[in-house]
Amino acid sequence: MDKLKVAITNMQKEIKIPTGIRLLIRKCCHAVLQLEGKTGDYEVSVSFVDNEQIEKLNSEYRNKDMPTDVLSFPSAREGEFETSRETGAVMLGDIAISVPMVYRQAEQFGHSPQREFAYLTVHSMLHLLGYDHEKGGMATVRMREKEEDVLSRLGLRRDASYVNDYDA
């Protein structure tokens, strides 16, 4: 892979984003593309939202009137990605992460918010690339294996422990 642009926007004000999360998100995006053997230039957009915002998106795009942890909006149509006219980069799509859900699930699963941010980013990147766990069976197994492979490569295995590092 030559170049990856990850545009990150914080659209929520409820929870302060911990130090290093933006860098971690970029590393996760890069690691997924590297694992998938992607070459060339890529762009992806990541938005941090609150539960109300993600519920609205979930309702509008998936007809599910409830908050969720993350949503992926691939730019690919019929397997073909759009290319930016300005940069020539492949536009993978958009990711929306609910920050309150990150913290709730991190506590629920007994790991750090950093691991949860990373997991949701990797999960969504795989969706942008066409993986779909909702089909069940081997598609789910394949996606879960790739998620854990990327997280392990980044030092974020399920059994690791972490220290939260927040902005002052």
Helices and strands as residue ranges (DSSP letters): E 3-10, H 21-35, E 41-49, H 51-62, E 70-74, E 82-83, E 90-98, H 99-109, H 113-128, G 133-135, H 137-153
